[in-house]
Amino acid sequence: MKKALLAMLFVSAASASYAADVSPTCQKYFDSVENFIEMAKAHPEAKAQIETLKTQFEQSKTQITALPAESQEQACKPALDAMEQVTAQLKAAK
C-alpha cells in the first residue's frame, strides 16, 4: 500500500507541471485519482498521507486545467496510465 501511495504522489507531482476546459482524458484521470483517494481511506496505514495526496492532487488539477486541450492530453495520458496500473495493483493485492 505504501508503494502505491508513493507512486500516486509521484504521479500527482509529475502531472503538476501540466489546462481551461478539461479534456476527456484528464477528466478520466481526475476521476481515477478521486477513486484512488477513496480506496486509500479504507487503509489505516494510508490515512496520514491522504491529506497530502488530496492537496497535491488539487494543485495538479488546477495547473492542468490552465493548459490548452492538446497540452492537457499530453499531460494526462501518462498520468492516467500510471493511475490505472496503481489501481490494478491495489485490486490484485486484495
Helices and strands as residue ranges (DSSP letters): H 2-15, H 24-40, G 44-46, H 47-65, H 69-93
